[in-house]
């Protein structure tokens, strides 16, 4: 069976994948849902020194220490930046990349470079006002258009994100180009021009694309439909 590594986005943690992970495991697959350094159950490690590269190393370390191969590597939102960097550094262990309503910067770009200008401005302002200049407080579940029944649960689980995760540029060697299977899944119920543009680019490059009619946290809002898509790449 297939090994899936599911990488969460900003402010979230491995907890957000619980519904999808249960379904994949029930189907016989191996699933890892790492929490990135400084967030959720690893929030006790929060530090101004945590950056995008810290999180890339988290994922590369998991792939290497668990001796994983032929991995389906999935990244949600900011996790798209992380899996891109990790795949470039551990390309021999990854067979496919699945981007879930994700940011996909090019070489030399940061997450801030591919977010909307108003989001960038808001992030800096929030870090200055509530995060000592280096932490970004969580975006609310309602803003991400999470279904009402799960909003309180999601908000209770989200934690601050180090600003450097969004500002550090992504550097790629080009090794990632060897990974030919790439997928983009768009949360159609969450308005986001930057994700729409990425979806179109994937279509233009003849990669598989999907749209799921739900809010940004697809793994929370539509776990069954998401799992059905993921198992196509087993």
PLY file of the C-alpha trace (Angstrom):
ply
format ascii 1.0
element vertex 234
property float x
property float y
property float z
element edge 233
property int vertex1
property int vertex2
end_header
0.00 0.00 0.00
0.97 3.66 -0.21
2.68 5.96 2.28
1.13 9.40 2.65
2.77 12.33 4.42
0.20 15.05 5.11
1.65 18.48 5.91
-0.58 21.10 7.50
-0.66 24.81 6.79
-0.10 27.95 8.84
-1.42 28.01 12.44
-2.58 24.38 12.20
-0.98 21.11 13.27
-1.08 17.42 12.54
-4.45 17.34 14.33
-6.26 18.84 11.33
-5.77 15.65 9.27
-7.41 13.27 11.75
-10.51 12.53 9.63
-8.57 11.96 6.41
-5.83 9.96 8.15
-8.39 7.62 9.71
-9.94 6.88 6.33
-6.60 6.33 4.60
-5.42 3.99 7.36
-8.71 2.10 7.26
-7.98 1.46 3.58
-4.60 -0.02 4.51
-2.31 2.92 3.78
0.49 4.23 5.98
-0.06 7.85 7.04
2.17 10.40 8.76
0.76 13.74 9.92
3.74 15.66 11.33
3.27 18.87 13.29
5.77 21.50 12.19
8.12 22.96 14.81
6.57 25.63 17.01
2.93 24.87 16.26
0.12 22.94 17.99
1.52 20.08 20.08
5.00 21.45 19.37
4.11 25.03 20.31
6.36 24.74 23.38
9.24 25.01 20.88
8.04 28.36 19.52
11.00 30.67 18.88
11.94 33.67 16.69
14.55 31.43 15.04
11.91 29.18 13.44
11.60 29.79 9.72
10.52 28.11 6.49
13.77 26.15 6.43
13.04 24.78 9.90
9.78 23.33 8.58
11.38 22.00 5.41
13.92 20.19 7.61
11.05 18.81 9.72
9.61 17.05 6.69
12.93 15.98 5.20
13.93 14.58 8.59
10.72 12.55 8.79
11.26 11.12 5.31
14.84 10.17 6.09
14.52 8.88 9.67
11.45 6.81 8.87
13.24 5.58 5.72
10.21 6.38 3.59
10.04 5.90 -0.17
7.48 6.34 -2.95
5.71 8.88 -0.76
2.61 10.83 -1.73
3.49 14.18 -0.19
0.51 16.45 0.49
0.68 20.09 1.56
-2.18 22.34 2.61
-1.96 26.14 2.19
1.46 27.26 3.59
2.29 23.55 3.64
2.59 23.79 -0.14
5.72 25.88 0.32
7.09 23.37 2.82
6.53 20.27 0.68
8.05 21.97 -2.35
11.25 22.64 -0.43
11.25 19.20 1.16
10.68 17.37 -2.13
13.54 19.27 -3.76
15.85 18.07 -0.98
14.57 14.49 -0.77
13.42 13.91 -4.31
14.36 10.23 -4.30
11.79 9.53 -1.58
8.78 11.30 -3.16
6.71 9.92 -6.03
3.99 12.59 -6.19
3.13 16.04 -4.87
-0.43 17.02 -4.00
-1.13 20.67 -3.29
-4.31 21.32 -1.30
-5.48 24.93 -1.74
-1.80 25.68 -1.39
0.80 28.34 -2.00
3.37 27.23 -4.57
6.17 29.81 -4.81
8.87 29.65 -7.44
12.59 29.55 -6.66
13.56 32.67 -4.73
10.02 33.60 -3.71
8.60 33.60 -0.19
5.06 32.86 0.91
4.54 36.61 1.25
5.40 37.02 -2.43
2.44 34.85 -3.47
-0.12 36.04 -0.91
-2.53 38.88 -1.62
-1.14 42.34 -0.73
-3.86 42.92 1.85
-2.98 39.60 3.52
0.69 40.57 3.65
-0.14 43.93 5.20
-2.46 42.32 7.73
0.15 39.72 8.71
2.80 42.34 9.45
0.29 44.48 11.36
-0.91 41.53 13.45
2.66 40.46 14.25
3.49 43.99 15.37
0.33 44.43 17.44
-0.04 40.98 19.01
3.07 38.94 18.28
6.03 40.98 19.53
6.93 41.66 15.92
7.79 38.04 15.07
4.65 35.93 15.57
1.47 36.02 13.49
-1.73 35.22 15.44
-4.06 32.67 13.82
-6.54 33.57 11.12
-10.00 32.61 12.36
-11.80 29.53 11.11
-14.70 31.72 10.03
-12.37 33.72 7.79
-11.22 30.46 6.22
-14.92 29.63 5.77
-14.72 26.44 7.81
-18.16 24.93 8.34
-19.92 26.42 11.36
-20.04 23.16 13.32
-16.23 22.90 13.34
-15.21 26.55 13.71
-14.87 26.51 17.51
-12.83 23.28 17.39
-10.47 24.62 14.72
-10.01 27.95 16.51
-9.21 26.14 19.78
-6.43 24.17 18.08
-4.71 26.92 16.08
-1.55 28.59 17.38
0.74 31.46 16.36
3.06 31.13 13.35
6.59 32.58 13.26
6.69 35.45 10.78
9.90 34.11 9.20
7.94 31.13 7.86
6.22 33.56 5.52
9.15 35.88 4.80
12.04 33.46 4.15
12.48 32.77 0.42
12.20 29.25 -0.95
15.41 28.10 -2.62
15.31 25.14 -5.00
18.09 23.18 -6.68
15.86 22.00 -9.53
15.89 18.37 -8.35
12.14 18.61 -7.78
11.63 18.73 -11.55
12.10 14.95 -11.58
8.73 14.54 -9.83
6.26 14.36 -12.69
3.06 13.57 -10.80
1.67 16.78 -9.35
-1.87 17.61 -8.39
-3.69 20.77 -7.36
-6.91 20.61 -5.32
-8.82 23.87 -5.01
-11.30 24.68 -2.24
-13.93 26.22 -4.47
-15.92 27.65 -1.57
-13.04 29.87 -0.41
-12.45 32.98 -2.56
-8.69 33.37 -3.14
-7.33 34.76 -6.42
-3.82 33.51 -5.70
-5.07 29.93 -5.46
-7.19 30.35 -8.60
-4.09 31.49 -10.48
-2.11 28.49 -9.27
-4.92 26.15 -10.27
-4.87 27.57 -13.79
-1.10 27.23 -14.00
-1.34 23.56 -13.05
-4.00 23.07 -15.73
-1.81 24.83 -18.30
1.06 22.52 -17.35
-1.26 19.52 -17.87
-1.24 18.37 -14.25
-4.33 16.88 -12.61
-6.60 19.40 -10.91
-9.74 19.16 -8.78
-12.23 21.51 -7.16
-13.99 20.67 -3.89
-16.98 22.79 -2.90
-16.02 23.75 0.65
-13.98 26.19 2.73
-10.20 26.45 2.82
-9.73 23.62 5.35
-10.77 20.86 2.95
-9.53 18.12 5.29
-11.98 19.38 7.93
-14.93 20.28 5.69
-14.82 17.49 3.12
-12.64 14.62 4.39
-14.48 11.91 2.44
-14.17 13.70 -0.90
-10.56 14.59 -0.22
-9.72 11.00 0.69
-11.31 9.79 -2.55
-8.98 12.08 -4.49
-5.89 11.08 -2.51
-6.42 7.34 -3.00
-6.34 7.86 -6.77
-2.60 8.43 -6.37
-1.95 5.32 -4.27
0 1
1 2
2 3
3 4
4 5
5 6
6 7
7 8
8 9
9 10
10 11
11 12
12 13
13 14
14 15
15 16
16 17
17 18
18 19
19 20
20 21
21 22
22 23
23 24
24 25
25 26
26 27
27 28
28 29
29 30
30 31
31 32
32 33
33 34
34 35
35 36
36 37
37 38
38 39
39 40
40 41
41 42
42 43
43 44
44 45
45 46
46 47
47 48
48 49
49 50
50 51
51 52
52 53
53 54
54 55
55 56
56 57
57 58
58 59
59 60
60 61
61 62
62 63
63 64
64 65
65 66
66 67
67 68
68 69
69 70
70 71
71 72
72 73
73 74
74 75
75 76
76 77
77 78
78 79
79 80
80 81
81 82
82 83
83 84
84 85
85 86
86 87
87 88
88 89
89 90
90 91
91 92
92 93
93 94
94 95
95 96
96 97
97 98
98 99
99 100
100 101
101 102
102 103
103 104
104 105
105 106
106 107
107 108
108 109
109 110
110 111
111 112
112 113
113 114
114 115
115 116
116 117
117 118
118 119
119 120
120 121
121 122
122 123
123 124
124 125
125 126
126 127
127 128
128 129
129 130
130 131
131 132
132 133
133 134
134 135
135 136
136 137
137 138
138 139
139 140
140 141
141 142
142 143
143 144
144 145
145 146
146 147
147 148
148 149
149 150
150 151
151 152
152 153
153 154
154 155
155 156
156 157
157 158
158 159
159 160
160 161
161 162
162 163
163 164
164 165
165 166
166 167
167 168
168 169
169 170
170 171
171 172
172 173
173 174
174 175
175 176
176 177
177 178
178 179
179 180
180 181
181 182
182 183
183 184
184 185
185 186
186 187
187 188
188 189
189 190
190 191
191 192
192 193
193 194
194 195
195 196
196 197
197 198
198 199
199 200
200 201
201 202
202 203
203 204
204 205
205 206
206 207
207 208
208 209
209 210
210 211
211 212
212 213
213 214
214 215
215 216
216 217
217 218
218 219
219 220
220 221
221 222
222 223
223 224
224 225
225 226
226 227
227 228
228 229
229 230
230 231
231 232
232 233
